[in-house]
Amino acid sequence: MRRIRLDSSVLVAAFIARGLCTDLLRLVLAEHDPVNPEIVAEEVRYLLGKERKADPAALSSADAVFERCSSVPDEDVSCPITLRDPDEKRVLAGALAAGVQVLVTGNQGLLVAADESPIRILSPRAGPTLARHVLTRDRY
């Protein structure tokens, strides 16, 4: 079982559109320990409610998922690799501080830096079959 963090864009996509992100979320919930900083939960609730005008069922689903996640503080720690965007640095540093082994993101800045990262960074576009293979390997 791996500690996995799904970023806010992956979570929003999982709640508003059925597809890769929804399948990936189901896989993570069923077979791993999803980790979610409260700041991400707040951002997802905001994006679903205010920007996406999601129906109440999507908001309820999001709250149910957040209850199942290990909640971690969004700590202010340093990022071990060079990233241009301060938000990308915060996301990676927070994942490291939480003991996350895999970060799933659609953020190109993080995906481009995946080879340098001390944790596995995976695109949701990898799909659940590849994700299952990657997430269950003993070594990254």
Beta strands, then each sheet from edge to edge (+ up, - down):
strand 1: 3-6
strand 2: 33-37
strand 3: 70-72
strand 4: 102-104
strand 5: 120-122
sheet 1: 3+ 2+ 1+ 4+ 5+
end
